[in-house]
Amino acid sequence: MAKELPILPSNAQPAEGTAPEAVIYSRVFCKNENAPPLRLLMEFLKSRGQSPILPPDMDDSMLDEWAWVQVILGYARDRKPIQVFCIRDRGTYQDLFEQEQKQFREDLSSHDDLEASLAQEHVTRARFILTTRMVEADITEEGYDFNGWILEFFQEHCNGIVQIDRQGFFSPKGELIVDLSLQEE
């Protein structure tokens, strides 16, 4: 069974009766069977000049856990962290995995080009989905870069394809190959 890693508390909670914060989701649909331990992601981020901020109460041994489910990664102390989720085709969040997979297969089925077919095949054969969640009003260019490195790590190391909400699917070179900007709310 997957373990949930400690979550870094967010300082700014919305007051009762206020609208929830607008967020941006990005995903990597990965064909590899398992997500790598977080320690490999941390090493990758550091090798790219990033300084990931882990939750203060997170035990170092949890970085070696293969069955992780979520973690909060900060990129700047004065900004809200990025939430990182790993949902798999088995286990606790299998229903969420299947729901996401179904939705994106349907979105891609309305496109009839080769790139959309390749993206749809990737979504169909995915074994896990790495998802990042960022607060839109709080994210900076550094945060977008940090998120991009997270996505690139999973794309490269887990045979993945990147999808970003309000944009679409991207090639390994970072080029938009399937535009989904008009289909999303």
Secondary structure, DSSP 8 states (H G I E B T S, - for coil): --B-------S----TTS----EEEEEEEE-SSS---HHHHHHHHHHTT---B--TT--GGGGG-SSB-EEEEBS-TTS--EEEEEEESSSTTHHHHHHHHHHHHHHHHT--SHHHHHHHHHHHH-SEEEEEEEETTT--HHHHHHHHHHHHHHHHHTTEEEEETTTEEE-TTS-EEEE-TTT--
